[in-house]
Amino acid sequence: MPAAKATGGTPAKKTVATKKAAVKKPTASTGGDVAQQRSPEETEQIRAQLTERLEELRTEYSQTVTELAEIQRDRLTDSAGDDQADTGSKTLEREQEITLANTMHERVIQVEHALERLDAGSYGMCERCGKPIPAARLAAFPSATLCVDCKQLEERR
């Protein structure tokens, strides 16, 4: 036990009483009210980040839809003499572009939902199990609505 010798004592063990006290203490890791633990400054910082991201996504989505409309117009005028392979390739490209636009739209909806949850005080809590979403997950994906465990279960289905 090198750790015990380095500190000059025995390794720290959590007793049953310590564990129970930790469970009763409302913290983000034990399912306490995350909104009450977040300072108004932190809430506003999160709101500002989400709002900025929402505007970026809306702009990107708008540009993509405009570009798709232009590409579609060009394809209609440039399809004379296409064989089956050309038609198939163009159809595949169009479907991929539409999928990309739909994905962007879904991201806009996710950020809007995150802002609604922030206003309601449920931001940072898993929508399925009610446990807090780890801060690292929210930092990586601010519009997350599921904790890591629930997200993994959803992806397995």
DSSP file (Angstrom, degrees, kcal/mol; ACC not computed):
  #  RESIDUE AA STRUCTURE BP1 BP2  ACC     N-H-->O    O-->H-N    N-H-->O    O-->H-N    TCO  KAPPA ALPHA  PHI   PSI    X-CA   Y-CA   Z-CA
    1    1 A M     >        0   0    0      0, 0.0     4,-1.4     0, 0.0     3,-0.4   0.000 360.0 360.0 360.0  77.1    0.0    0.0    0.0
    2    2 A P  H  >  +     0   0    0      0, 0.0     4,-2.1     0, 0.0     5,-0.2   0.825 360.0  60.2 -62.9 -31.9    2.3    2.8   -1.2
    3    3 A A  H  > S+     0   0    0      1,-0.2     4,-1.3     2,-0.2     6,-0.2   0.886 103.7  50.3 -65.1 -37.2   -0.5    5.4   -0.9
    4    4 A A  H  >>S+     0   0    0     -3,-0.4     5,-1.5     1,-0.2     4,-0.9   0.894 111.5  47.7 -67.8 -39.2   -0.9    4.7    2.8
    5    5 A K  H  <5S+     0   0    0     -4,-1.4     3,-0.2     1,-0.2    -2,-0.2   0.865 107.3  56.4 -69.9 -35.5    2.9    5.1    3.4
    6    6 A A  H  <5S+     0   0    0     -4,-2.1    -1,-0.2     1,-0.2    -2,-0.2   0.841 113.6  39.6 -65.7 -32.6    3.1    8.3    1.4
    7    7 A T  H  <5S-     0   0    0     -4,-1.3    -1,-0.2     2,-0.2    -2,-0.2   0.568 109.5-121.9 -93.8  -9.0    0.4   10.0    3.6
    8    8 A G  T  <5S+     0   0    0     -4,-0.9     2,-0.2     1,-0.3    -3,-0.2   0.609  83.1  60.5  82.1  11.2    1.7    8.5    6.8
    9    9 A G  S   <S-     0   0    0     -5,-1.5    -1,-0.3    -6,-0.2    -2,-0.2  -0.690  94.2 -63.3-145.8-162.0   -1.6    6.8    7.6
   10   10 A T        -     0   0    0     -2,-0.2     3,-0.1    -3,-0.1    -1,-0.0  -0.623  63.2 -86.5 -93.1 155.8   -4.0    4.3    6.3
   11   11 A P        -     0   0    0      0, 0.0     2,-0.3     0, 0.0    -1,-0.1  -0.320  51.5-102.5 -61.4 143.3   -5.9    4.7    3.1
   12   12 A A        -     0   0    0     -3,-0.1     2,-0.4     1,-0.0    -8,-0.0  -0.511  41.0-167.8 -70.4 127.9   -9.1    6.7    3.6
   13   13 A K        -     0   0    0     -2,-0.3     2,-0.5    -3,-0.1    -3,-0.0  -0.942  20.7-125.0-116.8 139.5  -12.2    4.4    3.6
   14   14 A K        -     0   0    0     -2,-0.4     2,-0.1     4,-0.1    -2,-0.0  -0.702  27.0-145.9 -80.6 128.9  -15.7    5.6    3.3
   15   15 A T     >  -     0   0    0     -2,-0.5     4,-2.5     1,-0.1     5,-0.2  -0.438  27.0-105.3 -85.7 168.3  -17.8    4.4    6.2
   16   16 A V  H  > S+     0   0    0      1,-0.2     4,-2.5     2,-0.2     5,-0.2   0.892 123.4  51.6 -60.5 -39.9  -21.4    3.5    5.8
   17   17 A A  H  > S+     0   0    0      2,-0.2     4,-2.3     1,-0.2    -1,-0.2   0.894 109.3  49.6 -64.9 -40.0  -22.4    6.8    7.6
   18   18 A T  H  > S+     0   0    0      2,-0.2     4,-2.2     1,-0.2    -2,-0.2   0.918 111.4  49.1 -64.7 -42.5  -20.2    8.8    5.3
   19   19 A K  H  X S+     0   0    0     -4,-2.5     4,-2.0     1,-0.2    -2,-0.2   0.913 111.6  48.8 -63.6 -42.2  -21.8    7.1    2.2
   20   20 A K  H  X S+     0   0    0     -4,-2.5     4,-2.2     1,-0.2    -1,-0.2   0.897 110.5  50.9 -65.1 -38.9  -25.3    7.8    3.6
   21   21 A A  H  X S+     0   0    0     -4,-2.3     4,-1.5     1,-0.2    -1,-0.2   0.895 109.6  51.0 -64.1 -38.7  -24.4   11.4    4.3
   22   22 A A  H  < S+     0   0    0     -4,-2.2    -1,-0.2     1,-0.2    -2,-0.2   0.872 110.1  49.6 -66.4 -35.7  -23.2   11.8    0.7
   23   23 A V  H  < S+     0   0    0     -4,-2.0    -2,-0.2     1,-0.2    -1,-0.2   0.885 111.0  49.0 -70.2 -37.9  -26.4   10.3   -0.6
   24   24 A K  H  < S+     0   0    0     -4,-2.2    -1,-0.2    -5,-0.1    -2,-0.2   0.774  90.6  91.1 -73.5 -25.4  -28.6   12.6    1.4
   25   25 A K  S  < S-     0   0    0     -4,-1.5     2,-0.8    -5,-0.2     7,-0.2  -0.591  83.9-126.7 -73.9 120.2  -26.6   15.7    0.4
   26   26 A P        +     0   0    0      0, 0.0     2,-0.3     0, 0.0    -1,-0.1  -0.561  49.2 148.7 -75.3 108.3  -28.3   17.1   -2.7
   27   27 A T    >>> -     0   0    0     -2,-0.8     5,-2.5    -4,-0.2     3,-1.0  -0.837  62.4-101.9-130.2 170.0  -25.6   17.5   -5.3
   28   28 A A  T 345S+     0   0    0     -2,-0.3     3,-0.4     1,-0.3     6,-0.1   0.818 122.2  52.6 -62.1 -30.0  -25.5   17.3   -9.1
   29   29 A S  T 345S+     0   0    0      1,-0.2    -1,-0.3     2,-0.1   102,-0.0   0.646 111.0  45.7 -83.3 -12.4  -24.0   13.8   -8.8
   30   30 A T  T <45S-     0   0    0     -3,-1.0    -1,-0.2    -5,-0.1    -2,-0.2   0.320 121.0 -95.7-112.6   7.7  -26.8   12.5   -6.5
   31   31 A G  T  <5 +     0   0    0     -4,-0.6    -3,-0.2    -3,-0.4     3,-0.1   0.641  69.6 151.9  93.4  14.0  -29.8   13.8   -8.3
   32   32 A G      < -     0   0    0     -5,-2.5     2,-0.9    -7,-0.2    -1,-0.2  -0.182  65.7 -69.2 -68.2 171.6  -30.4   17.0   -6.4
   33   33 A D     >  -     0   0    0      1,-0.2     4,-1.2     2,-0.1     3,-0.3  -0.512  48.3-168.1 -68.9 103.7  -32.1   20.0   -8.1
   34   34 A V  H  > S+     0   0    0     -2,-0.9     4,-1.4     1,-0.2     3,-0.2   0.864  83.5  58.2 -63.1 -38.1  -29.4   21.1  -10.5
   35   35 A A  H  4 S+     0   0    0     86,-0.6    -1,-0.2     1,-0.2     3,-0.1   0.873 105.6  49.6 -62.5 -37.0  -31.2   24.3  -11.3
   36   36 A Q  H  4 S+     0   0    0     -3,-0.3    -1,-0.2     1,-0.2    -2,-0.2   0.807 110.5  50.7 -71.9 -28.1  -31.1   25.4   -7.7
   37   37 A Q  H  < S+     0   0    0     -4,-1.2     2,-0.3    -3,-0.2    -1,-0.2   0.727  93.4  88.3 -80.2 -22.3  -27.3   24.6   -7.5
   38   38 A R  S  < S-     0   0    0     -4,-1.4    -5,-0.0    -5,-0.1     0, 0.0  -0.610  79.5-128.3 -81.3 132.0  -26.5   26.6  -10.6
   39   39 A S     >  -     0   0    0     -2,-0.3     4,-2.5     1,-0.1     5,-0.2  -0.378  22.6-112.0 -73.6 158.4  -25.8   30.3   -9.9
   40   40 A P  H  > S+     0   0    0      0, 0.0     4,-2.3     0, 0.0     5,-0.2   0.856 120.3  54.4 -58.2 -34.0  -27.7   32.9  -11.9
   41   41 A E  H  > S+     0   0    0      2,-0.2     4,-2.1     1,-0.2     5,-0.1   0.914 108.5  47.5 -66.1 -42.1  -24.4   33.8  -13.6
   42   42 A E  H  > S+     0   0    0      2,-0.2     4,-2.6     1,-0.2     5,-0.2   0.910 111.4  51.4 -64.8 -41.7  -23.9   30.2  -14.7
   43   43 A T  H  X S+     0   0    0     -4,-2.5     4,-2.7     1,-0.2    -2,-0.2   0.920 111.3  46.9 -61.1 -44.0  -27.4   29.9  -15.9
   44   44 A E  H  X S+     0   0    0     -4,-2.3     4,-2.6     2,-0.2    -1,-0.2   0.857 110.4  52.9 -67.8 -34.1  -27.0   33.1  -18.0
   45   45 A Q  H  X S+     0   0    0     -4,-2.1     4,-2.3     2,-0.2    -2,-0.2   0.926 111.5  45.9 -65.4 -43.8  -23.7   31.8  -19.4
   46   46 A I  H  X S+     0   0    0     -4,-2.6     4,-2.8     2,-0.2     5,-0.2   0.926 112.8  50.8 -62.6 -44.7  -25.4   28.6  -20.5
   47   47 A R  H  X S+     0   0    0     -4,-2.7     4,-2.8     1,-0.2     5,-0.2   0.911 110.3  49.5 -59.9 -43.1  -28.3   30.6  -22.0
   48   48 A A  H  X S+     0   0    0     -4,-2.6     4,-2.5     2,-0.2    -1,-0.2   0.914 112.3  47.6 -63.7 -42.9  -25.8   32.8  -23.9
   49   49 A Q  H  X S+     0   0    0     -4,-2.3     4,-2.4     2,-0.2    -2,-0.2   0.925 114.6  45.7 -64.4 -44.0  -24.0   29.8  -25.2
   50   50 A L  H  X S+     0   0    0     -4,-2.8     4,-2.5     2,-0.2    -2,-0.2   0.900 113.3  49.7 -66.4 -40.2  -27.1   28.0  -26.3
   51   51 A T  H  X S+     0   0    0     -4,-2.8     4,-2.3    -5,-0.2    -2,-0.2   0.912 111.5  48.9 -65.2 -42.1  -28.6   31.2  -27.8
   52   52 A E  H  X S+     0   0    0     -4,-2.5     4,-2.1    -5,-0.2    -2,-0.2   0.928 112.9  47.5 -62.4 -44.6  -25.4   31.8  -29.8
   53   53 A R  H  X S+     0   0    0     -4,-2.4     4,-2.6     1,-0.2    -2,-0.2   0.881 109.5  54.3 -64.2 -38.2  -25.4   28.2  -31.0
   54   54 A L  H  X S+     0   0    0     -4,-2.5     4,-2.6     2,-0.2    -1,-0.2   0.921 108.7  47.8 -61.8 -44.7  -29.0   28.4  -31.9
   55   55 A E  H  X S+     0   0    0     -4,-2.3     4,-2.3     2,-0.2    -1,-0.2   0.900 111.5  51.0 -64.2 -40.5  -28.4   31.5  -34.1
   56   56 A E  H  X S+     0   0    0     -4,-2.1     4,-2.6     2,-0.2    -2,-0.2   0.935 112.7  46.0 -60.7 -46.5  -25.4   29.7  -35.8
   57   57 A L  H  X S+     0   0    0     -4,-2.6     4,-2.9     2,-0.2     5,-0.2   0.901 111.5  50.9 -66.0 -41.2  -27.5   26.7  -36.5
   58   58 A R  H  X S+     0   0    0     -4,-2.6     4,-2.5     2,-0.2    -1,-0.2   0.914 112.5  47.0 -62.6 -42.0  -30.5   28.7  -37.9
   59   59 A T  H  X S+     0   0    0     -4,-2.3     4,-2.4     2,-0.2    -2,-0.2   0.937 114.1  47.1 -63.7 -46.9  -28.1   30.7  -40.2
   60   60 A E  H  X S+     0   0    0     -4,-2.6     4,-2.3     1,-0.2    -2,-0.2   0.906 113.3  48.8 -61.9 -42.3  -26.4   27.5  -41.4
   61   61 A Y  H  X S+     0   0    0     -4,-2.9     4,-2.6     2,-0.2     5,-0.2   0.920 110.8  50.2 -63.8 -44.4  -29.8   25.8  -41.9
   62   62 A S  H  X S+     0   0    0     -4,-2.5     4,-2.2     1,-0.2    -2,-0.2   0.916 111.8  47.8 -60.8 -44.3  -31.2   28.8  -43.8
   63   63 A Q  H  X S+     0   0    0     -4,-2.4     4,-2.6     1,-0.2    -1,-0.2   0.905 111.5  50.8 -63.3 -41.6  -28.1   28.8  -46.1
   64   64 A T  H  X S+     0   0    0     -4,-2.3     4,-2.6     2,-0.2    -2,-0.2   0.916 109.9  48.9 -63.9 -43.8  -28.3   25.1  -46.7
   65   65 A V  H  X S+     0   0    0     -4,-2.6     4,-2.1     2,-0.2    -1,-0.2   0.906 112.2  49.4 -63.5 -41.0  -32.0   25.3  -47.7
   66   66 A T  H  X S+     0   0    0     -4,-2.2     4,-2.0    -5,-0.2    -2,-0.2   0.926 112.2  47.7 -62.4 -45.2  -31.3   28.2  -50.0
   67   67 A E  H  X S+     0   0    0     -4,-2.6     4,-2.7     1,-0.2    -2,-0.2   0.889 109.8  53.3 -63.8 -39.2  -28.4   26.3  -51.6
   68   68 A L  H  X S+     0   0    0     -4,-2.6     4,-2.6     1,-0.2    -1,-0.2   0.903 107.8  50.6 -62.9 -40.5  -30.5   23.1  -52.0
   69   69 A A  H  X S+     0   0    0     -4,-2.1     4,-2.2     2,-0.2    -1,-0.2   0.912 112.1  47.2 -63.3 -42.1  -33.2   25.1  -53.8
   70   70 A E  H  X S+     0   0    0     -4,-2.0     4,-2.3     2,-0.2    -2,-0.2   0.920 112.7  48.8 -65.2 -43.7  -30.6   26.6  -56.2
   71   71 A I  H  X S+     0   0    0     -4,-2.7     4,-2.4     1,-0.2    -2,-0.2   0.904 110.3  51.9 -62.8 -41.0  -29.1   23.1  -56.8
   72   72 A Q  H  X S+     0   0    0     -4,-2.6     4,-2.0     2,-0.2    -1,-0.2   0.910 109.0  49.7 -63.0 -42.6  -32.5   21.6  -57.4
   73   73 A R  H  X S+     0   0    0     -4,-2.2     4,-1.5     1,-0.2    -1,-0.2   0.922 111.4  49.6 -60.8 -43.4  -33.3   24.4  -60.0
   74   74 A D  H  X S+     0   0    0     -4,-2.3     4,-1.2     1,-0.2    -2,-0.2   0.887 109.2  52.0 -63.7 -38.8  -30.0   23.7  -61.7
   75   75 A R  H  < S+     0   0    0     -4,-2.4    -1,-0.2     1,-0.2    -2,-0.2   0.877 105.4  55.1 -66.1 -37.4  -30.6   20.0  -61.8
   76   76 A L  H >< S+     0   0    0     -4,-2.0     3,-0.6     1,-0.2    -1,-0.2   0.881 113.3  40.8 -64.8 -36.4  -34.0   20.4  -63.4
   77   77 A T  H 3< S+     0   0    0     -4,-1.5     3,-0.3     1,-0.2    -1,-0.2   0.663 117.6  49.1 -84.2 -15.5  -32.6   22.5  -66.3
   78   78 A D  T 3< S+     0   0    0     -4,-1.2    -1,-0.2    -5,-0.2    -2,-0.2   0.046  84.0  89.6-112.7  25.8  -29.5   20.2  -66.7
   79   79 A S    X   +     0   0    0     -3,-0.6     3,-1.7    -4,-0.1     2,-0.2   0.443  51.0 120.9-103.8   0.9  -31.1   16.8  -66.8
   80   80 A A  T 3  S+     0   0    0     -3,-0.3    -3,-0.0     1,-0.3    -4,-0.0  -0.448  81.7  14.4 -66.0 132.9  -31.7   16.5  -70.5
   81   81 A G  T 3  S+     0   0    0      1,-0.3    -1,-0.3    -2,-0.2     2,-0.2   0.541  87.7 150.0  82.7   7.2  -29.9   13.4  -71.9
   82   82 A D    <   -     0   0    0     -3,-1.7    -1,-0.3     4,-0.1     2,-0.1  -0.504  34.8-146.4 -72.4 139.4  -29.2   11.8  -68.5
   83   83 A D     >  -     0   0    0     -2,-0.2     4,-2.4     1,-0.0     5,-0.2  -0.355  37.1 -86.9 -91.6-176.8  -29.1    8.0  -68.5
   84   84 A Q  H  > S+     0   0    0      1,-0.2     4,-2.6     2,-0.2     5,-0.2   0.867 127.7  52.7 -61.6 -37.9  -30.3    5.9  -65.6
   85   85 A A  H  > S+     0   0    0      2,-0.2     4,-2.5     1,-0.2    -1,-0.2   0.910 110.4  47.8 -65.5 -41.9  -26.9    6.0  -63.8
   86   86 A D  H  > S+     0   0    0      2,-0.2     4,-2.5     1,-0.2    -2,-0.2   0.925 113.1  48.1 -63.5 -44.4  -26.9    9.9  -64.0
   87   87 A T  H  X S+     0   0    0     -4,-2.4     4,-2.2     1,-0.2    -2,-0.2   0.909 112.8  48.7 -62.9 -42.3  -30.5   10.0  -62.7
   88   88 A G  H  X S+     0   0    0     -4,-2.6     4,-2.4    -5,-0.2    -2,-0.2   0.901 111.3  49.6 -64.1 -41.8  -29.7    7.6  -59.9
   89   89 A S  H  X S+     0   0    0     -4,-2.5     4,-2.5     2,-0.2    -2,-0.2   0.916 111.9  48.0 -63.9 -43.0  -26.6    9.5  -58.9
   90   90 A K  H  X S+     0   0    0     -4,-2.5     4,-2.5     2,-0.2    -1,-0.2   0.890 111.1  51.0 -65.6 -38.3  -28.5   12.8  -58.8
   91   91 A T  H  X S+     0   0    0     -4,-2.2     4,-2.4    -5,-0.2    -2,-0.2   0.924 110.7  48.6 -64.3 -43.7  -31.3   11.2  -56.8
   92   92 A L  H  X S+     0   0    0     -4,-2.4     4,-2.3     2,-0.2    -2,-0.2   0.917 111.9  49.0 -61.6 -44.7  -28.7    9.9  -54.3
   93   93 A E  H  X S+     0   0    0     -4,-2.5     4,-2.4     1,-0.2    -2,-0.2   0.916 111.1  50.1 -60.9 -43.8  -27.0   13.3  -54.0
   94   94 A R  H  X S+     0   0    0     -4,-2.5     4,-2.5     1,-0.2    -2,-0.2   0.916 110.3  49.8 -62.6 -43.3  -30.4   15.0  -53.5
   95   95 A E  H  X S+     0   0    0     -4,-2.4     4,-2.3     1,-0.2    -1,-0.2   0.890 110.8  50.0 -63.1 -39.5  -31.4   12.5  -50.8
   96   96 A Q  H  X S+     0   0    0     -4,-2.3     4,-2.2     2,-0.2    -1,-0.2   0.905 111.5  48.3 -65.0 -41.0  -28.0   13.1  -49.0
   97   97 A E  H  X S+     0   0    0     -4,-2.4     4,-2.2     2,-0.2    -2,-0.2   0.896 111.9  48.8 -66.4 -40.5  -28.5   16.9  -49.2
   98   98 A I  H  X S+     0   0    0     -4,-2.5     4,-2.6     2,-0.2    -2,-0.2   0.900 110.2  52.0 -66.1 -40.2  -32.0   16.6  -47.8
   99   99 A T  H  X S+     0   0    0     -4,-2.3     4,-2.3     2,-0.2    -2,-0.2   0.907 109.0  50.8 -61.4 -41.9  -30.8   14.4  -45.0
  100  100 A L  H  X S+     0   0    0     -4,-2.2     4,-2.1     2,-0.2    -2,-0.2   0.922 111.2  47.6 -61.1 -45.0  -28.1   16.9  -44.1
  101  101 A A  H  X S+     0   0    0     -4,-2.2     4,-2.3     1,-0.2    -2,-0.2   0.901 111.6  50.5 -64.1 -41.0  -30.7   19.7  -44.0
  102  102 A N  H  X S+     0   0    0     -4,-2.6     4,-2.3     2,-0.2    -1,-0.2   0.880 109.0  51.9 -64.4 -37.8  -33.1   17.6  -41.9
  103  103 A T  H  X S+     0   0    0     -4,-2.3     4,-2.0     2,-0.2    -2,-0.2   0.907 109.5  49.4 -64.7 -42.0  -30.2   16.8  -39.5
  104  104 A M  H  X S+     0   0    0     -4,-2.1     4,-2.0     2,-0.2    -2,-0.2   0.916 110.4  50.6 -62.1 -42.8  -29.5   20.6  -39.2
  105  105 A H  H  X S+     0   0    0     -4,-2.3     4,-2.2     1,-0.2    -2,-0.2   0.902 108.3  52.4 -62.5 -40.7  -33.1   21.3  -38.5
  106  106 A E  H  X S+     0   0    0     -4,-2.3     4,-2.2     1,-0.2    -1,-0.2   0.878 107.4  52.5 -62.9 -37.7  -33.2   18.6  -35.8
  107  107 A R  H  X S+     0   0    0     -4,-2.0     4,-2.1     2,-0.2    -1,-0.2   0.879 107.1  52.6 -65.8 -37.4  -30.1   20.2  -34.2
  108  108 A V  H  X S+     0   0    0     -4,-2.0     4,-2.4     1,-0.2    -2,-0.2   0.938 109.9  48.5 -60.7 -46.5  -32.0   23.5  -34.1
  109  109 A I  H  X S+     0   0    0     -4,-2.2     4,-2.4     1,-0.2    -2,-0.2   0.888 109.1  53.8 -62.0 -39.6  -35.0   21.8  -32.4
  110  110 A Q  H  X S+     0   0    0     -4,-2.2     4,-2.1     2,-0.2    -1,-0.2   0.906 110.1  46.0 -62.8 -42.2  -32.6   20.2  -29.8
  111  111 A V  H  X S+     0   0    0     -4,-2.1     4,-2.2     2,-0.2    -1,-0.2   0.897 111.6  51.8 -69.8 -39.1  -31.1   23.6  -28.9
  112  112 A E  H  X S+     0   0    0     -4,-2.4     4,-2.0     1,-0.2    -2,-0.2   0.913 110.4  49.4 -60.2 -41.4  -34.5   25.2  -28.7
  113  113 A H  H  X S+     0   0    0     -4,-2.4     4,-2.5     2,-0.2    -2,-0.2   0.886 107.8  53.9 -64.9 -39.2  -35.6   22.4  -26.4
  114  114 A A  H  X S+     0   0    0     -4,-2.1     4,-2.1     1,-0.2    -1,-0.2   0.900 108.4  49.6 -62.8 -39.9  -32.5   22.9  -24.2
  115  115 A L  H  X S+     0   0    0     -4,-2.2     4,-2.2     2,-0.2    -1,-0.2   0.897 110.0  50.9 -65.3 -39.5  -33.4   26.5  -23.8
  116  116 A E  H  X S+     0   0    0     -4,-2.0     4,-2.0     1,-0.2    -2,-0.2   0.909 110.7  49.0 -62.5 -41.8  -36.9   25.6  -22.8
  117  117 A R  H  X>S+     0   0    0     -4,-2.5     5,-2.0     2,-0.2     6,-1.2   0.862 108.7  53.4 -66.2 -35.8  -35.5   23.1  -20.3
  118  118 A L  H ><5S+     0   0    0     -4,-2.1     3,-0.5     4,-0.2    -2,-0.2   0.924 110.3  47.1 -64.0 -43.9  -33.2   25.8  -18.9
  119  119 A D  H 3<5S+     0   0    0     -4,-2.2    -2,-0.2     1,-0.2    -1,-0.2   0.862 113.3  48.9 -63.9 -36.2  -36.2   28.1  -18.5
  120  120 A A  H 3<5S-     0   0    0     -4,-2.0    -1,-0.2    -5,-0.2    -2,-0.2   0.601 113.4-118.0 -81.3 -11.2  -38.2   25.4  -16.8
  121  121 A G  T <<5S+     0   0    0     -4,-0.9   -86,-0.6    -3,-0.5    -3,-0.2   0.589  89.9 103.5  85.8  10.2  -35.3   24.5  -14.4
  122  122 A S    > < +     0   0    0     -5,-2.0     3,-1.7    -6,-0.2    -4,-0.2   0.339  41.5 127.1-106.6   6.6  -34.8   21.0  -15.7
  123  123 A Y  T 3  S+     0   0    0     -6,-1.2     3,-0.1     1,-0.3    22,-0.1  -0.423  73.2  26.9 -63.3 134.1  -31.7   21.6  -17.8
  124  124 A G  T 3  S+     0   0    0     20,-0.4     9,-3.4     1,-0.3     2,-0.4   0.423  97.5 108.3  93.3  -0.9  -29.0   19.1  -16.9
  125  125 A M  B <  S-A  132   0A   0     -3,-1.7    -1,-0.3     7,-0.3     2,-0.2  -0.904  76.6-109.2-110.6 139.6  -31.4   16.4  -15.8
  126  126 A C     >  -     0   0    0      5,-3.4     4,-1.1    -2,-0.4    20,-0.2  -0.444  18.0-146.9 -65.5 131.2  -32.0   13.2  -17.7
  127  127 A E  T  4 S+     0   0    0     18,-3.1    -1,-0.1    -2,-0.2    19,-0.1   0.700  94.7  43.1 -72.6 -19.3  -35.4   13.1  -19.3
  128  128 A R  T  4 S+     0   0    0     17,-0.3    -1,-0.1     3,-0.1    18,-0.1   0.919 131.3  13.2 -92.5 -53.0  -35.6    9.4  -18.9
  129  129 A C  T  4 S-     0   0    0      2,-0.1    -2,-0.1     3,-0.0    17,-0.1   0.606  90.3-126.4-105.2 -13.2  -34.3    8.5  -15.4
  130  130 A G     <  +     0   0    0     -4,-1.1    -3,-0.1     1,-0.3     3,-0.1   0.443  64.1 131.9  84.1  -1.0  -34.2   12.0  -13.8
  131  131 A K        -     0   0    0      1,-0.1    -5,-3.4    -6,-0.1    -1,-0.3  -0.451  67.0 -89.0 -80.5 158.4  -30.5   11.7  -12.8
  132  132 A P  B     -A  125   0A   0      0, 0.0    -7,-0.3     0, 0.0    -1,-0.1  -0.370  34.9-124.3 -66.3 144.6  -28.2   14.6  -13.5
  133  133 A I        -     0   0    0     -9,-3.4    14,-0.1    14,-0.1     5,-0.1  -0.782  39.8-102.4 -84.8 129.5  -26.3   14.6  -16.8
  134  134 A P     >  -     0   0    0      0, 0.0     4,-2.1     0, 0.0     3,-0.5  -0.190  22.4-124.4 -56.3 144.0  -22.6   14.8  -16.1
  135  135 A A  H  > S+     0   0    0      1,-0.2     4,-2.4     2,-0.2     5,-0.2   0.848 110.7  58.0 -58.6 -36.2  -21.0   18.2  -16.6
  136  136 A A  H  > S+     0   0    0      2,-0.2     4,-1.9     1,-0.2    -1,-0.2   0.887 106.6  48.4 -63.2 -38.1  -18.5   16.8  -19.1
  137  137 A R  H  > S+     0   0    0     -3,-0.5     4,-3.0     2,-0.2    -2,-0.2   0.920 112.4  48.0 -67.4 -43.0  -21.4   15.5  -21.3
  138  138 A L  H  < S+     0   0    0     -4,-2.1    -2,-0.2     1,-0.2    -1,-0.2   0.850 110.0  53.2 -66.0 -33.1  -23.1   18.9  -21.2
  139  139 A A  H  < S+     0   0    0     -4,-2.4    -1,-0.2    -5,-0.2    -2,-0.2   0.899 116.3  38.8 -67.1 -39.2  -19.9   20.6  -22.0
  140  140 A A  H  < S+     0   0    0     -4,-1.9    -2,-0.2     1,-0.3    -1,-0.2   0.855 136.6  17.8 -77.4 -35.7  -19.4   18.4  -25.1
  141  141 A F    ><  -     0   0    0     -4,-3.0     3,-2.1    -5,-0.2    -1,-0.3  -0.726  68.8-175.2-139.8  83.4  -23.1   18.4  -26.1
  142  142 A P  T 3  S+     0   0    0      0, 0.0   -18,-0.1     0, 0.0    -4,-0.1   0.684  82.5  55.4 -59.9 -20.9  -25.0   21.2  -24.4
  143  143 A S  T 3  S+     0   0    0    -20,-0.1    -5,-0.1   -19,-0.0   -30,-0.0   0.208  76.5 138.5 -97.9  17.8  -28.4   20.2  -25.7
  144  144 A A    <   +     0   0    0     -3,-2.1   -20,-0.4    -7,-0.1   -11,-0.1  -0.351  27.9 179.6 -62.0 138.5  -28.1   16.6  -24.3
  145  145 A T        +     0   0    0      2,-0.1   -18,-3.1   -22,-0.1     2,-0.4   0.453  62.3  60.6-116.7  -7.6  -31.4   15.4  -22.7
  146  146 A L  S    S-     0   0    0    -20,-0.2    -1,-0.1   -19,-0.1   -20,-0.1  -0.936  79.4-120.9-123.8 145.7  -30.2   12.0  -21.6
  147  147 A C     >  -     0   0    0     -2,-0.4     4,-2.4   -14,-0.1     5,-0.2  -0.242  42.1 -96.8 -70.9 171.4  -27.5   10.9  -19.2
  148  148 A V  H  > S+     0   0    0      1,-0.2     4,-2.4     2,-0.2     5,-0.2   0.913 123.2  50.1 -59.9 -45.4  -24.7    8.6  -20.6
  149  149 A D  H  > S+     0   0    0      1,-0.2     4,-2.1     2,-0.2    -1,-0.2   0.928 113.1  44.9 -61.9 -46.2  -26.3    5.4  -19.4
  150  150 A C  H  > S+     0   0    0      1,-0.2     4,-2.3     2,-0.2    -1,-0.2   0.870 112.6  52.2 -67.2 -36.0  -29.8    6.2  -20.9
  151  151 A K  H  X S+     0   0    0     -4,-2.4     4,-2.3     2,-0.2    -1,-0.2   0.905 108.8  50.2 -65.9 -41.2  -28.2    7.4  -24.1
  152  152 A Q  H  X S+     0   0    0     -4,-2.4     4,-1.4    -5,-0.2    -2,-0.2   0.907 110.6  49.9 -63.8 -40.9  -26.2    4.1  -24.4
  153  153 A L  H  X S+     0   0    0     -4,-2.1     4,-0.9     1,-0.2    -2,-0.2   0.912 110.9  49.8 -62.4 -41.7  -29.4    2.1  -23.8
  154  154 A E  H >< S+     0   0    0     -4,-2.3     3,-0.6     1,-0.2    -2,-0.2   0.890 109.2  51.3 -63.9 -39.5  -31.2    4.2  -26.5
  155  155 A E  H 3< S+     0   0    0     -4,-2.3    -1,-0.2     1,-0.2    -2,-0.2   0.772 103.5  59.0 -71.7 -24.8  -28.4    3.6  -29.0
  156  156 A R  H 3<        0   0    0     -4,-1.4    -1,-0.2     1,-0.2    -2,-0.2   0.757 360.0 360.0 -72.6 -24.0  -28.5   -0.2  -28.4
  157  157 A R    <<        0   0    0     -4,-0.9    -1,-0.2    -3,-0.6    -2,-0.2   0.476 360.0 360.0 -75.6 360.0  -32.1   -0.4  -29.5
